[in-house]
């Protein structure tokens, strides 16, 4: 007589649609990632920044005037301009004495972005873990 064949229970999940969705998402992320990391020219709004909480020790202030000369608020004469190696050595020595001392950059508004980045590189090579930027309050 006729015997009926038993079917195996289907317990497999069809993953082909999931792979298609994953590949589409991968392509979308690959296309949009370079667009996100590129800079966009923006006009930043003027606003009052919240002041940093006052700590016991005053911060170490690395200043730069519009001609690109460096100054530091410590040392024998804080109003005397410093060379790059002198600034780096003073900051390094100050951080060895007080590693938790905050470091702030105070730069003239006419200073270019590149010059501020160069100052940040000097401070980073001196061992500064993080740097704040000083601003004037909005009038």
C-alpha positions in Angstrom: 0.0 0.0 0.0 0.8 3.6 -0.1 3.0 4.8 2.8 3.0 8.3 3.8 6.4 9.9 4.1 7.0 11.9 7.1 8.2 15.4 6.7 10.9 16.9 8.8 9.7 19.8 10.9 11.0 23.1 9.4 12.8 24.9 12.2 15.2 26.9 10.0 14.8 30.6 9.7 15.2 32.1 6.3 18.0 34.6 6.8 18.3 35.8 3.2 16.0 38.9 3.8 18.0 39.8 6.9 21.3 39.6 5.0 19.8 41.9 2.3 18.7 44.5 4.9 22.1 44.3 6.6 24.0 44.9 3.3 21.7 47.9 2.5 22.4 49.4 6.0 26.2 48.7 5.5 26.2 50.6 2.2 24.2 53.5 3.8 26.7 53.8 6.7 29.7 53.5 4.3 28.3 56.4 2.2 27.3 58.7 5.1 30.4 58.2 7.4 32.8 60.4 5.3 30.2 63.1 5.0 29.8 63.2 8.8 33.5 63.5 9.6 34.1 66.4 7.1 33.9 69.9 8.4 31.1 72.2 7.5 31.4 76.0 7.5 29.1 77.4 10.2 28.6 80.7 11.9 28.7 80.0 15.6 26.1 81.9 17.7 27.2 84.4 20.3 26.1 83.3 23.8 27.2 83.6 27.4 29.3 80.6 28.4 28.8 79.1 31.8 31.8 79.9 34.0 34.0 77.1 35.2 33.7 76.4 38.9 36.3 78.3 40.9 38.9 75.9 42.3 41.4 76.4 45.1 44.3 76.9 42.8 44.1 79.4 40.0 44.3 77.9 36.5 47.5 78.0 34.4 46.7 80.5 31.6 48.6 80.2 28.3 48.0 83.4 26.4 48.6 84.4 22.8 48.4 87.9 21.4 47.4 88.8 17.8 51.0 88.7 16.6 51.3 85.1 17.8 53.6 85.6 20.8 53.1 83.2 23.8 52.7 84.2 27.4 52.2 82.3 30.7 50.7 83.6 33.9 53.5 82.2 36.0 57.2 82.7 36.1 59.4 85.7 36.9 57.7 88.1 34.4 54.3 87.0 33.1 54.2 89.9 30.7 57.3 88.8 28.9 56.8 86.8 25.7 58.1 83.2 25.6 59.5 81.0 22.9 57.8 77.6 22.2 60.5 75.6 24.1 60.4 77.9 27.1 56.6 77.8 27.3 56.7 74.0 27.0 59.3 73.7 29.8 57.4 76.0 32.1 54.1 74.2 31.7 55.8 70.8 32.1 57.5 72.0 35.3 54.3 73.4 36.7 52.3 70.2 36.0 55.0 68.1 37.7 54.5 70.2 40.9 50.7 70.2 40.6 49.3 67.6 38.1 45.7 68.5 38.8 46.1 72.2 37.9 43.6 73.2 35.1 45.1 74.7 31.9 43.3 77.4 30.0 44.1 79.1 26.6 43.5 82.8 26.4 43.9 84.0 22.8 43.2 87.3 21.0 40.1 87.2 18.7 42.3 87.9 15.7 44.4 84.8 16.2 43.9 82.1 13.5 42.5 78.7 14.3 45.8 77.2 13.2 47.8 79.2 15.7 45.5 78.1 18.5 45.9 74.5 17.4 49.7 74.9 17.5 49.4 76.3 21.0 47.3 73.2 22.0 50.0 70.9 20.5 52.7 72.7 22.6 50.6 72.1 25.7 49.9 68.5 24.8 53.5 67.7 24.4 54.2 69.3 27.8 51.8 66.8 29.3 48.5 68.7 29.6 45.6 66.2 29.6 42.9 68.7 28.7 42.7 72.4 27.8 39.9 74.9 28.3 39.3 78.0 26.1 38.8 81.3 27.8 36.1 83.7 26.5 34.8 87.2 27.4 31.2 87.4 28.6 28.7 88.7 26.1 27.9 92.4 26.7 
